C-alpha cells in the first residue's frame, strides 16, 4: 500500500514537472518573438505577432462578450482583480485612455479574475470604469492567452491589433505613456 501511494506521488510529480516545463517553454518562445523592455513592456513586430485566442465570456452586467466581435478594431484587454492594489492604481489611467482612444475606434475590455461578480461590479462602479469586463474567476482567459504570450498575473494589459494579433503586453500596472506607445505600435498591422 505504501509503495502504491509513493508511486502515485512520483508519477503526479513527474506529470506536474512536465506540464510546468511545457508552459514555461511556450511562454519563453512567445516572449522571444517580442521585444521585451526593462519596464515590463513586450512589443511584437508586425508579421511576428501571435494570434490572440478567441474567448467568450459573460460581462459583469450579464451580456455575452466575444473577442471575435471586435475584429477590425484595436483592443486593449486588461486582466485585473478588485483585490489587486496595482489594479486599483491603474484603473483611472485606463479609463482616461478608454475615453480618449474610444473616440478613435479602440475598444477596451476588462477580464476580472479570481473575483465574485458582486465585488467586481462594485469595483468598476466605484472607480467609474465605463468599458465592459468579463467575470473570469477560474482564470480561463488568462490560461488561453498564456499559450501565446506571457500572461500570468494581474495586472497585465494586452493590446490586440485590428487583425486579431497580439501587438504587445504590459506586465504590471499601466502608465499612460506605456499604453499610448503600444497603441501607436499596434496601428502597424500585419
Protein Blocks (a to p, Z undefined) as FASTA:
>chain_A
ZZmmmmmmmmmmmmmmmmmmmmmmmmmmmmmmpccdfkopacddehiaccddddddddfk
opacdfklmgoiacddddddfklmklmmmmmmmmmmmmmmmmnopacddddehiafklmm
mmmmmnopabdcdddfkommmmmmmmmoccfbdcddddddfkopafbdcedjddfklmmm
mmmmmmmcZZ
